[in-house]
Every structure is written in structure tokens, then in C-alpha cells.
């Protein structure tokens, strides 16, 4: 009897083991609410936010589900990071340039005036110091963790009611923008008007502003800026490239299993690449259509272009000095890395065909 009892127990254990092999334990599911700075389901959303949501679902094999919310549902366009800190959102799909007034280092990460075009910027951010710098910056300054989630290419400098070709032409203009360019415009005698994307068309149409910039040509054509402003000004030196981050509360991020964290990070790089490629093609299509239209195209003269790059570097240096005097060295660290990489790229990238 004892022997039979032991055999029964062993058989039961074997059956349980076989069952665990045949049918693996169900993976734990994670569900997150993500706030954004644009409306859901539009062209910008589909290029950026939706690509990140889908990439996370793919890379985690469905273990992580993200529900995205339009701007204003959970938080305003400029308040996503605060919503994550407060716990009203789990993730903020964020453009760093919107936080430039909190710390000017954000302006560098958002894409710098007169700075690196997308290819150079991606090399710095993904291959060099950019990712580590932003992670350390968010961890120590805000208790947040950023995940690269989108990369974008050069924008139009302006959709404008007035022709702009020289630095002097900026004087007296009211221009919708954000980030470091908003501050640099003041030195050119222009005034910056910071508006979320959804309010730009009406302001331009009613001539509350003289000109605007917002994202890349593919988004601009959908928003119809060319219909109400005659002039399209190039090149987009105010934003040669830009990035977006999907930002978690650091405490939440650290509680996730390492494999899930790695998968989400990989999903972020995948969606950033997908975004960059999709927008590049869409921008070409948009410019082709716009060039067949009635707008007048103006290219800034070489002296104006050189001046804007100079102003971008000067602004960075001035902000770094001012912040360091307050005991904050982040702007110096980020600025030195960014501009140092760009200078190195220009010097040793001479073999490239540009």
C-alpha cells in the first residue's frame, strides 16, 4: 500500500510537470495609459504614437498593452510629464522641446536650432551619448524614464504671410513656435507665440500670427497651412531634426521585469526608425504636391543660414553658463556632447556624399 501510494504521488507530480511543459504559464499582462500632445487617430498620431503602441505590442508579444489618449483628455499638450509624475498617466508621449523653460537641456534633445540633421542626430542619440544623457537627466531631475519613440526630419522654416529671406526680415513678426527657437527669435526682433498644434491653423488664418512652424511638410499639408499663408520658407534650420520620447515614471519602469524593459526599449527604436522612414517618404510626396500649387517658395540667403546656426550654438553656450552658475551642469553636459559630436561629424564625415 505504501509503495502504491508513493507511485500515485510520483505519477501525479509527473502529470503536473508534463502539463507545465505542454501548456506554459500565462504571461503577466501590463496595461498602461498614455497621454499625448496631439489628437488621436490623425496623421501625426498614426506616424508617431500608433507606431510606438504597435511596436510595443509586437516586441512584447502582447504582454504590454498601451491605450493612447488624445491631448486634453488626461493632460494638456505641455503637461504630459507632470501627469506621469502625479500618476494620472502611466506614459507621456512627449516632445522634449516643450520643457525648455523647465531646463534648457530639453531643447537640445528636442532638436537644436542650427544643429544636426536627422542622420547625424540619430547617430548621436542612438549610437553615441544621447540616450544615456537623456536617461540620466530624466532620472535625476524628474524621477522619470524616457524611451526613444519617434524621430522626425527637417521641417519647413515657416508658412508665412510675409516673405522672409534675410535676418532683417524676421523683425516685427509674430511667429508660432516652441523650444529654443522661441527664445532665439527674440534676438532677431521677432516675437514667439507658443501654441499647441490644434490651434495653429485658426491663428494663421485670422492673422493672429504672421507665420508658423509645426512638424514636417507631410503634417503641414494635412493641416492646410499652405491654403492660408502664401509663402513657404526654407530650410528648416530651427528644427533640422527632432525626437519624441515615451516617458514612464522611474518607479514604474524599475518594477518591470528586465526582459519587458528591454523589449519596450527595442520597440522604441523600432518605432523611431519606422517613423523616420515613413515621414521621409510622406514629406517628399507633400513637397511635390505643394510645389505644384500656388505658394511662393523662398530659400533663406546663405548669410541668414550661417547666422541661425551661430545663434543656436551661442544660445546653447549662454544657457549652459547661466545654468552652471545656478549649480545645474546638465545643459553644459548635453550641449558639449551634442555640438562636439556635430563638429566631429562635420570634420571627419567629409567622405560622405551629402
KOLMI-493912 format. One line per 4 residues: number of its first residue (from 1); for each residue x, y, z of N, C-alpha, C. Coordinates in steps of 0.001 Angstrom, whole numbers. Last residue first. Example, Ala and Ser with C-alpha at 12.3 -4.5 7.8 and 13.67 -1.06 7.14 Angstrom:
2
2 = 12850 -2250 7080 13670 -1060 7140 12900 30 7870; 13190 -5690 7800 12300 -4500 7800 13200 -3300 7800
end
This chain:
354
354 = 26744 64145 -49506 25626 64858 -48910 24898 65683 -49982; 28688 61429 -49061 28026 62179 -50128 26772 62818 -49530; 31513 61445 -46859 30105 61147 -47161 29608 61994 -48321; 33968 62265 -46176 33907 61231 -47209 32477 60948 -47641
350 = 33677 63957 -44045 33890 64565 -45369 33800 63549 -46495; 33369 63459 -41399 32376 62884 -42301 32498 63421 -43716; 35071 64821 -39805 35518 63512 -40269 34500 62805 -41172; 33768 67318 -39434 35196 67251 -39738 35588 65926 -40378
346 = 31107 66732 -38839 31423 67598 -39984 32880 67449 -40410; 31474 65165 -36568 30824 64586 -37741 31148 65405 -38994; 32558 67039 -34825 33353 65865 -35207 32792 65238 -36480; 30368 68754 -34572 31628 69259 -35122 32513 68108 -35604
342 = 28550 66971 -33370 28246 67564 -34685 29520 68098 -35337; 29782 66406 -30942 29564 65328 -31907 29320 65893 -33295; 29717 68947 -29806 31002 68293 -30033 30877 67172 -31050; 27014 69384 -29557 27761 70205 -30518 29132 69616 -30808
338 = 26433 67267 -27639 25704 67450 -28893 26544 68197 -29929; 28223 67625 -25483 28150 66353 -26192 27544 66535 -27577; 27679 70262 -24698 29031 69889 -25111 29027 68597 -25920; 24927 69989 -24024 25356 70871 -25104 26740 70493 -25623
334 = 25028 68258 -21815 24285 67877 -23012 24755 68693 -24218; 26645 69722 -20011 26971 68345 -20384 26313 67946 -21701; 25276 72165 -19802 26662 72123 -20269 27018 70727 -20768; 22841 71331 -18741 22877 71973 -20048 24287 71935 -20620
330 = 23656 70285 -16234 23088 69423 -17266 23159 70053 -18654; 24567 71597 -14013 25512 71417 -15119 24951 70581 -16263; 23557 73911 -11792 22994 72892 -12674 23907 72743 -13887; 24272 76094 -10289 24600 74771 -9760 24047 73623 -10589
326 = 23947 78449 -11502 22898 78071 -10531 23153 76708 -9911; 25948 78446 -13307 26041 79430 -12224 25015 79151 -11138; 24918 76633 -15096 26030 76197 -14241 26212 77160 -13074; 23038 78212 -16390 22593 77097 -15559 23694 76634 -14611
322 = 24693 80023 -17763 23711 80516 -16787 23258 79405 -15852; 26158 78285 -19432 26851 79135 -18461 25895 79604 -17367; 24103 77186 -20975 24965 76315 -20167 25658 77113 -19071; 23128 79448 -22266 22262 78725 -21328 23088 77816 -20412
318 = 25346 80076 -23852 24847 81033 -22858 23985 80343 -21812; 25536 77800 -25487 26649 78168 -24606 26188 79117 -23501; 23057 77890 -26846 23432 76727 -26036 24518 77082 -25028; 23289 80334 -28199 22219 80135 -27208 22579 78977 -26277
314 = 25411 79725 -29916 25562 80767 -28894 24525 80613 -27789; 24294 77758 -31567 25462 77432 -30741 25632 78447 -29602; 22240 79313 -32711 21953 78074 -31996 23088 77681 -31071; 23634 81363 -33961 22755 81694 -32836 22391 80450 -32026
310 = 24906 79932 -36002 25709 80621 -34990 24867 80924 -33752; 22668 79200 -37496 23485 78166 -36854 24339 78777 -35742; 21855 81781 -38247 20971 80970 -37416 21747 79833 -36743; 23995 82609 -39863 23681 83340 -38639 22817 82501 -37708
306 = 23819 80892 -42036 25009 80847 -41175 24736 81516 -39839; 21373 81784 -43090 21522 80403 -42628 22718 80273 -41673; 22004 84415 -43795 20972 84171 -42783 21096 82758 -42224; 23896 83956 -45792 24287 84696 -44585 23288 84465 -43459
302 = 22403 82612 -47810 23465 81915 -47068 23875 82628 -45785; 18833 83332 -47506 20146 83536 -48114 21235 82902 -47238; 16176 80961 -47529 16980 81951 -46808 18333 82116 -47488; 14041 80582 -50253 15156 79989 -49512 15936 81108 -48833
298 = 10591 80413 -50841 11745 81281 -50607 12792 80502 -49805; 7821 80007 -52961 8870 79359 -52165 10072 80287 -52055; 4425 80655 -52930 5730 81184 -53325 6783 80620 -52381; 1756 78425 -53915 2605 79096 -52928 3885 79628 -53559
294 = 149 76966 -55576 251 78409 -55818 1143 79145 -54818; 1506 73722 -56495 447 74644 -56102 810 76096 -56330; 3558 72069 -56818 2657 72183 -57968 1528 73176 -57697; 4680 72047 -54360 5405 72766 -55410 4568 72928 -56676
290 = 2913 70371 -53009 2933 71795 -52693 3632 72599 -53779; 3546 67872 -54096 2203 68437 -54280 2204 69942 -54046; 6213 67627 -53245 5880 67535 -54667 4515 68165 -54948; 5882 67731 -50483 6583 68828 -51150 6288 68810 -52653
286 = 4533 65278 -50068 3897 66547 -49719 4547 67714 -50456; 6411 63371 -50866 5114 63446 -51547 4456 64801 -51308; 8400 63895 -48960 8685 64046 -50393 7388 64202 -51186; 6997 63227 -46628 7440 64609 -46850 7755 64861 -48319
282 = 6677 60485 -46908 5488 61339 -46922 5851 62799 -47170; 9345 59654 -46635 8627 59426 -47884 7421 60354 -47991; 9863 60524 -43981 10720 60925 -45088 10022 60781 -46431; 7948 59179 -42500 7830 60626 -42652 8690 61125 -43808
278 = 8911 56543 -42684 7580 56883 -43187 7463 58379 -43445; 11448 56744 -41440 11325 56307 -42823 9983 56717 -43423; 10806 57643 -38837 11733 58393 -39679 11575 58028 -41148; 9095 55567 -37957 8620 56949 -38060 9497 57744 -39023
274 = 10833 53399 -37913 9655 53373 -38781 9114 54782 -39018; 12649 54282 -35955 13102 54020 -37326 11925 54043 -38302; 10904 54429 -33773 11642 55621 -34195 12128 55465 -35634; 10075 51793 -33545 9086 52799 -33951 9766 54092 -34391
270 = 12548 50624 -32783 11849 50187 -33986 10868 51260 -34461; 13047 51927 -30376 13971 52118 -31502 13331 51695 -32818; 10830 50955 -28934 11011 52383 -29140 11947 52664 -30306; 11351 48240 -28849 10157 48709 -29565 10264 50200 -29864
266 = 13537 48282 -27168 13715 47852 -28555 12534 48302 -29415; 12202 49093 -24834 13270 49931 -25397 13523 49579 -26857; 10526 46895 -24485 9933 48214 -24726 10974 49154 -25336; 12456 44899 -24038 11538 44796 -25174 10908 46144 -25506
262 = 13646 45750 -21685 14453 45636 -22903 13565 45590 -24147; 11451 45554 -19967 12092 46849 -20182 12896 46830 -21480; 11014 42792 -20098 9978 43701 -20577 10573 45083 -20850; 13380 41867 -18932 13067 41489 -20296 12007 42424 -20893
258 = 13215 42903 -16326 14241 43404 -17244 13906 43067 -18695; 9896 43714 -15217 10982 42745 -15434 11960 43272 -16471; 9255 46879 -13609 9027 45951 -14720 10174 44947 -14809; 10129 48644 -11756 9388 47477 -11268 9107 46460 -12372
254 = 11217 50740 -13171 12124 49849 -12449 11440 48591 -11921; 8891 52044 -14122 9829 51409 -15045 10700 50380 -14324; 7820 53097 -11748 7061 52119 -12531 7988 51329 -13452; 9890 54867 -11044 9480 53809 -10111 8721 52706 -10847
250 = 9875 56624 -13209 11036 55767 -12980 10686 54594 -12059; 7151 56835 -15362 7641 57130 -14023 8765 56143 -13724; 8064 57154 -18844 7459 56439 -17733 7914 57055 -16408; 7611 58484 -22009 8232 58672 -20707 7412 58034 -19592
246 = 8734 58353 -25107 7631 57793 -24336 8161 57672 -22912; 9838 61138 -27046 10100 60129 -26025 8784 59633 -25441; 10987 62237 -30234 9950 62119 -29223 10319 61002 -28263; 13069 64583 -32006 12769 63266 -31461 11608 63366 -30482
242 = 14152 66145 -35064 13528 66166 -33740 13279 64739 -33275; 16057 68368 -37149 15588 67034 -36788 14912 67151 -35431; 16240 71052 -37578 16768 70163 -38613 16372 68710 -38392; 14682 73569 -36787 14449 72188 -36359 14916 71226 -37450
238 = 15586 75885 -37851 15130 75947 -36458 14925 74545 -35895; 16037 75338 -40508 17197 75368 -39599 16802 75435 -38128; 14555 74374 -42915 14100 74383 -41521 15236 74326 -40528; 15519 76711 -45576 15327 75382 -44988 14966 75484 -43505
234 = 12266 78133 -46532 13186 77007 -46298 14598 77552 -46043; 8872 79078 -46445 10268 79485 -46257 11112 78262 -45896; 6204 79845 -48393 6838 78718 -47710 8330 79003 -47678; 3518 82209 -48457 4939 81902 -48584 5332 80652 -47790
230 = 733 82505 -47971 1267 82477 -49336 2663 81886 -49424; -1556 80790 -45994 -329 81599 -45998 377 81416 -47336; -3692 79123 -46357 -3973 80443 -45768 -2741 81341 -45719; -2784 76793 -47444 -4008 77371 -48002 -4253 78796 -47509
226 = -692 75880 -45980 -396 76448 -47293 -1613 77118 -47926; -1895 74634 -43814 -1266 75949 -43618 -1014 76652 -44958; -3193 72130 -43668 -3677 73165 -44564 -3062 74536 -44415; -2645 69793 -42457 -3227 70823 -41616 -3630 72063 -42417
222 = -1458 68385 -44502 -2732 67890 -43966 -3440 68952 -43130; 872 69840 -44773 -78 69830 -45882 -1446 69330 -45420; 2154 69342 -42286 1747 70693 -42669 685 70684 -43762; 2830 66656 -42408 1807 67091 -41459 1275 68465 -41838
218 = 4744 66795 -44433 3618 65868 -44557 2481 66230 -43611; 6714 68698 -43525 5802 69008 -44621 4576 68098 -44721; 6692 68441 -39820 7295 68361 -41149 6265 68594 -42263; 6117 70734 -37063 6462 69412 -37574 6897 69502 -39051
214 = 5487 73927 -37662 4958 72810 -36870 5230 71512 -37609; 5592 77468 -37652 6243 76200 -37985 5601 75138 -37110; 4146 80476 -39018 4223 79370 -38065 5158 78294 -38576; 3267 83994 -39066 3866 82785 -39631 3886 81698 -38569
210 = 1845 85935 -37821 2303 86198 -39190 2816 84941 -39873; -1170 85439 -35926 273 85264 -36108 606 85542 -37571; -3621 86263 -36484 -3176 86483 -35108 -1664 86306 -35064; -4716 85741 -38954 -3540 86627 -38881 -3256 87100 -37450
206 = -6524 83799 -39232 -7029 85081 -38742 -5923 86119 -38583; -4832 81709 -40039 -5900 82169 -40923 -6395 83556 -40529; -3269 81360 -37758 -2650 81781 -39012 -3696 82366 -39958; -5173 80532 -35904 -4364 81721 -35613 -3710 82268 -36874
202 = -6118 78219 -37167 -7025 79347 -36939 -6249 80631 -36682; -3760 76613 -37122 -4412 76984 -38379 -5291 78219 -38200; -3103 76213 -34347 -2250 76997 -35248 -2994 77484 -36477; -4319 74594 -32527 -4743 75997 -32551 -4032 76829 -33624
198 = -3233 72062 -32547 -4623 72221 -32931 -5098 73652 -33056; -570 72330 -31492 -832 72126 -32910 -2247 72429 -33351; -330 75045 -29090 -390 73634 -29466 -843 73493 -30911; 1859 77901 -29265 515 77344 -29395 599 75844 -29640
194 = 3642 80660 -28502 3644 79213 -28272 2200 78718 -28262; 5076 83018 -30414 3772 82679 -29856 3725 81157 -29728; 7735 85329 -30324 7300 83940 -30437 5948 83765 -29758; 8681 88085 -32297 8082 87593 -31057 7533 86198 -31290
190 = 11819 89376 -33560 10508 88757 -33724 9963 88363 -32362; 14413 90199 -33285 13377 91229 -33311 11984 90701 -33558; 16207 88292 -32892 16053 88722 -34286 14974 89803 -34417; 15963 87608 -30308 17195 88312 -30667 17162 88804 -32113
186 = 13602 86159 -30436 13590 87470 -29777 14829 88276 -30150; 14351 83732 -31524 13619 84685 -32362 13609 86090 -31755; 15359 82350 -29346 16301 82915 -30310 15622 83948 -31203; 13040 81441 -28095 13890 82421 -27423 14841 83106 -28405
182 = 12028 79703 -29994 11157 80753 -29452 11984 81840 -28780; 14053 77890 -30353 13793 78846 -31419 12917 79993 -30939; 13868 76142 -28137 14898 77195 -28172 14646 78267 -29225; 10235 75660 -28047 11615 75264 -27837 12589 76432 -27925
178 = 8066 76794 -30747 8308 76279 -29394 9780 75935 -29273; 5896 79076 -32570 6972 78098 -32479 7051 77586 -31047; 4518 81504 -34571 4200 80376 -33698 5375 79398 -33734; 5519 84846 -34631 5727 83517 -35189 5372 82441 -34167
174 = 5294 88009 -35738 4755 87144 -34687 4722 85721 -35243; 7921 90299 -36693 6979 89216 -36986 6529 88500 -35718; 9865 92192 -36211 8471 92589 -36055 7465 91477 -36288; 12275 90752 -38305 11958 91822 -37364 10472 92168 -37396
170 = 12921 89043 -40311 12235 88497 -39141 11697 89603 -38220; 14421 90375 -42171 13007 90152 -42472 12223 89584 -41291; 17053 90323 -41373 16289 91552 -41129 14796 91348 -41342; 17937 87882 -42386 17729 88011 -40946 16867 89234 -40628
166 = 16087 87253 -45444 17259 87689 -44689 16923 87735 -43202; 13638 86299 -46287 14847 85831 -46979 16117 86164 -46211; 10274 86050 -46268 11417 86065 -45348 12613 85479 -46081; 7133 87581 -46906 8355 86969 -47432 9494 87107 -46424
162 = 4284 86765 -44874 5277 87742 -45316 6488 87018 -45899; 2783 84744 -43998 2067 85776 -44749 3031 86796 -45348; 4208 81430 -44087 4232 82840 -43713 3346 83714 -44610; 5561 78700 -42660 4448 79076 -43534 4151 80511 -43131
158 = 9068 78170 -42200 7849 78933 -41952 6815 78712 -43055; 10829 75998 -42469 11135 77063 -41524 9871 77829 -41171; 9627 72675 -42464 9675 73977 -43127 10048 75013 -42077; 11890 70341 -40802 10614 70990 -41024 10762 72128 -42036
154 = 13658 67245 -41101 13636 68706 -41127 12249 69252 -41463; 12297 64331 -39403 13271 65035 -40222 13013 66539 -40210; 12025 62480 -36329 11481 63222 -37452 12555 64029 -38152; 11399 59597 -34410 12385 60503 -34985 11772 61189 -36200
150 = 10202 58161 -31377 9959 58719 -32705 11087 59628 -33131; 11005 57091 -28991 9785 56549 -29601 9512 57095 -30990; 13108 56312 -26309 13034 56857 -27656 11829 56252 -28362; 11933 56674 -23115 12187 55677 -24145 12061 56372 -25501
146 = 12864 57899 -19888 12474 58120 -21277 12808 56939 -22176; 11603 57986 -16639 12466 57221 -17542 11983 57404 -18974; 11833 60253 -13806 11163 59669 -14961 12154 58857 -15787; 12681 62080 -11901 12180 60777 -11449 11404 60059 -12546
142 = 13827 64464 -12691 12372 64380 -12677 11818 63050 -12164; 16622 64414 -12498 15925 65695 -12412 14424 65557 -12200; 17447 61763 -12718 17910 62573 -11594 17124 63862 -11413; 16107 60726 -15019 16137 60006 -13745 16393 60971 -12583
138 = 16617 62620 -17056 15248 62386 -16594 15222 61695 -15224; 19476 62349 -17163 18828 63645 -16955 17419 63466 -16410; 19827 59668 -17822 20366 60195 -16559 19687 61507 -16176; 18515 59684 -20363 18071 58810 -19266 18556 59344 -17921
134 = 20033 61521 -21810 18620 61804 -21529 18100 60936 -20394; 22552 60192 -21804 22401 61529 -21228 20944 61831 -20888; 21980 57814 -23156 22436 57763 -21753 22260 59120 -21077; 21276 58854 -25722 20342 58063 -24925 20717 58082 -23451
130 = 23676 60320 -26604 22365 60916 -26408 21431 60154 -25487; 26252 59410 -27219 25919 59698 -25821 24461 60050 -25551; 25805 57229 -29928 26788 57909 -29070 26185 58176 -27686; 23655 55994 -31210 24962 55357 -31205 25977 55957 -30262
126 = 21346 57571 -30746 21286 56116 -30603 22673 55503 -30427; 22209 60298 -30914 21258 59861 -29891 21305 58350 -29661; 24095 60440 -33007 24420 60934 -31668 23501 60323 -30628; 22631 59286 -35118 23918 58723 -34723 24284 59153 -33308
122 = 20476 61042 -35205 20234 59647 -34821 21530 58965 -34423; 21798 63352 -36086 21142 63349 -34786 20899 61915 -34298; 22621 62610 -38642 23619 62923 -37631 23034 62825 -36225; 20040 62285 -39786 21005 61187 -39771 22058 61405 -38692
118 = 18723 64846 -39394 18250 63619 -38767 19298 62517 -38702; 21082 67567 -38709 20001 66910 -39448 19763 65504 -38903; 22010 69405 -35804 22197 68219 -36642 20949 67818 -37402; 21278 72952 -35714 22013 71767 -35322 21970 70629 -36322
114 = 19818 75237 -35807 21103 75228 -36496 21916 73978 -36258; 18295 74290 -32808 18367 75329 -33837 19762 75330 -34469; 17996 70780 -32122 18531 72105 -31840 18572 73026 -33050; 15828 68690 -30545 16353 69014 -31877 16742 70480 -31885
110 = 15214 67964 -27991 14114 68139 -28925 14570 68346 -30349; 17645 68045 -26681 17077 66739 -27008 15934 66844 -28009; 17886 70815 -26418 18870 70065 -27190 18273 68736 -27624; 15766 71454 -24736 15797 71989 -26090 16775 71271 -26983
106 = 16451 70364 -22312 15364 69748 -23069 15362 70201 -24518; 18258 72150 -21296 18785 70908 -21875 17718 70175 -22678; 16821 74167 -20037 17149 74329 -21460 17761 73094 -22103; 14085 73347 -18116 15538 73182 -18180 15924 73260 -19647
102 = 11639 74605 -18369 11963 73900 -17119 13466 73688 -17005; 11604 75559 -20915 11582 76540 -19835 11859 75904 -18474; 11511 73231 -22454 12727 74039 -22491 12760 75073 -21371; 9575 71342 -22838 10041 71555 -21462 11272 72458 -21396
98 = 9155 71043 -25510 8108 71726 -24753 8526 72026 -23314; 11240 69484 -26413 11343 70930 -26575 10281 71701 -25817; 10457 66780 -26150 11259 67415 -25106 11324 68938 -25185; 7317 65575 -26553 8344 66279 -27325 9179 67095 -26339
94 = 5966 62419 -25499 6427 63769 -25208 7444 64281 -26213; 3637 60581 -24126 4300 60681 -25423 4685 62144 -25578; 3860 59387 -20926 3638 60606 -21701 4375 60471 -23018; 2254 56851 -19063 3254 57222 -20061 2870 58567 -20658
90 = 292 56844 -17162 1425 55935 -16978 2588 56308 -17894; -1331 59595 -15559 -980 58869 -16782 204 57968 -16467; -1526 60303 -12950 -2770 60318 -13726 -2572 59701 -15107; 829 60499 -11533 189 59194 -11606 -1134 59180 -12349
86 = 2448 62681 -11420 1304 62641 -10495 601 61287 -10490; 4236 62095 -13468 4740 62268 -12106 3623 62148 -11076; 2442 62137 -15614 3113 60881 -15249 3652 60964 -13828; 1755 64829 -15601 701 63833 -15412 1293 62483 -15017
82 = 4204 65990 -16215 3624 66218 -14885 2533 65196 -14579; 4404 65197 -18869 5368 64682 -17891 4857 64868 -16465; 2234 66631 -20092 2271 65177 -20039 3213 64619 -18987; 1777 69304 -20564 1713 68832 -19178 1819 67323 -19035
78 = 1375 70450 -23011 2658 70722 -22374 2777 70109 -20976; -1201 69687 -23763 -80 69416 -24661 1273 69545 -23969; -2844 68375 -20773 -2654 69293 -21887 -1393 68983 -22662; -4173 65097 -20006 -3300 66249 -19744 -3225 67121 -20992
74 = -6335 63481 -20687 -5655 63277 -19404 -4846 64508 -19023; -7382 64998 -22834 -8211 64017 -22125 -7635 63751 -20733; -5466 66632 -24003 -6568 67242 -23284 -7451 66278 -22523; -4705 64543 -26738 -4340 65701 -25930 -5594 66270 -25278
70 = -6024 61181 -26542 -5808 62471 -27198 -5355 63529 -26210; -4378 58245 -25402 -5431 59239 -25238 -5036 60546 -25918; -3753 54755 -25871 -3394 56148 -26074 -4585 57072 -25989; -2866 52025 -24078 -4042 52732 -24571 -3705 54212 -24660
66 = -807 49302 -24530 -838 50745 -24269 -2105 51318 -24890; 177 46273 -23164 -846 46960 -23944 -863 48432 -23534; 2417 43700 -23149 2240 45099 -22767 1248 45750 -23730; 2219 41212 -24314 2210 41291 -22844 1992 42714 -22350
62 = 2430 40953 -27050 1119 41257 -26487 1067 41360 -24972; 5138 40600 -27489 4213 39511 -27806 2862 39702 -27103; 6690 42766 -27307 6387 42088 -26034 5426 40921 -26228; 6792 43627 -29938 8031 43207 -29293 7795 42473 -27979
58 = 4030 44283 -30498 4774 43278 -31254 5957 42735 -30474; 3442 46296 -28640 2613 45093 -28688 3356 43960 -29387; 5387 48157 -29423 5425 47581 -28072 4610 46288 -28028; 4467 48765 -31990 5785 48141 -31819 5917 47501 -30439
54 = 2004 50003 -31468 2043 48736 -32206 3372 48016 -32025; 2866 52310 -30097 1915 51377 -29470 1992 50010 -30139; 4472 53494 -32106 5059 53055 -30838 4155 52035 -30154; 2576 54013 -34073 3712 53141 -34394 4389 52634 -33117
50 = 917 55804 -32742 416 54472 -33075 1536 53513 -33429; 2620 58109 -32434 2081 57386 -31293 1651 55962 -31636; 3457 58570 -35371 4269 58562 -34164 3679 57656 -33077; 1619 58314 -37428 3046 58230 -37725 3898 58036 -36483
46 = -832 58661 -36183 -562 57393 -36862 919 57213 -37165; -562 61328 -35245 -747 60207 -34314 -354 58886 -34978; -478 62709 -37668 673 62748 -36768 614 61570 -35803; -3057 62123 -38717 -1849 61725 -39421 -630 61692 -38523
42 = -5210 61009 -35936 -4835 61862 -37063 -3539 61387 -37695; -5639 59460 -33654 -6089 58941 -34942 -5833 59858 -36133; -5837 62019 -31141 -5715 60627 -31573 -6239 60427 -32982; -4059 65119 -31114 -5314 64368 -31133 -5088 62966 -31678
38 = -1042 65538 -29116 -1848 65716 -30323 -3116 64883 -30206; 391 64851 -26948 249 66283 -27176 -474 66580 -28487; -890 62233 -24738 -156 62740 -25887 -337 64253 -25999; -765 59510 -22365 -1248 60809 -22811 -360 61327 -23935
34 = -1522 56147 -21917 -541 57094 -22457 -1226 58390 -22908; -1793 53606 -19585 -2483 54731 -20207 -1442 55747 -20661; -1048 50103 -19794 -639 51473 -19497 -1511 52479 -20238; -834 46858 -18546 -1663 47815 -19276 -1313 49228 -18820
30 = 575 43704 -18820 760 45064 -18313 -55 46011 -19190; 312 40290 -17848 -59 41377 -18745 163 42721 -18044; 2366 37408 -17628 1717 38532 -16965 1461 39652 -17967; 1615 34437 -19465 2486 35573 -19145 1688 36688 -18491
26 = 587 31317 -18225 206 32525 -18940 1067 33703 -18492; 2837 28576 -18460 2068 29505 -17628 1794 30788 -18398; 2473 26276 -21214 3246 27203 -20386 2343 28157 -19621; 1628 23159 -21623 892 24427 -21595 1604 25422 -20698
22 = 3595 21205 -21535 2686 21256 -22671 1967 22597 -22751; 4837 21734 -19114 5616 21786 -20342 4698 21977 -21548; 2847 21401 -17279 3519 22693 -17332 4360 22842 -18588; 2134 18754 -17731 1169 19813 -18038 1845 21158 -18155
18 = 4341 17482 -16762 4044 17384 -18185 3089 18487 -18613; 4067 18131 -14078 5241 18600 -14811 4978 18575 -16312; 1695 16779 -13495 1769 18238 -13338 2932 18805 -14135; 2528 14171 -13957 1458 14728 -14772 1461 16249 -14703
14 = 4439 13862 -11967 4861 13797 -13369 3814 14418 -14284; 2816 14018 -9724 3843 15048 -9936 4295 15075 -11385; 1332 11672 -10093 668 12986 -10069 1651 14110 -10335; 3286 9757 -9878 2563 9895 -11138 1877 11244 -11221
10 = 4044 10142 -7225 5023 10386 -8277 4335 10592 -9620; 1680 9351 -5969 2191 10714 -5781 3162 11074 -6897; 1579 6685 -6781 495 7599 -7149 941 9050 -7045; 3839 5639 -5594 3748 5649 -7042 2682 6630 -7523
6 = 3147 5887 -2900 4287 6655 -3414 4266 6750 -4930; 1041 4069 -2873 795 5476 -2541 1908 6358 -3089; 2361 1693 -3432 1372 2198 -4374 1080 3674 -4138; 3900 1457 -1090 4567 1579 -2378 3609 2165 -3422
2 = 1915 1214 830 2794 2373 903 3458 2604 -462; 829 -1206 0 0 0 0 858 1248 0
end
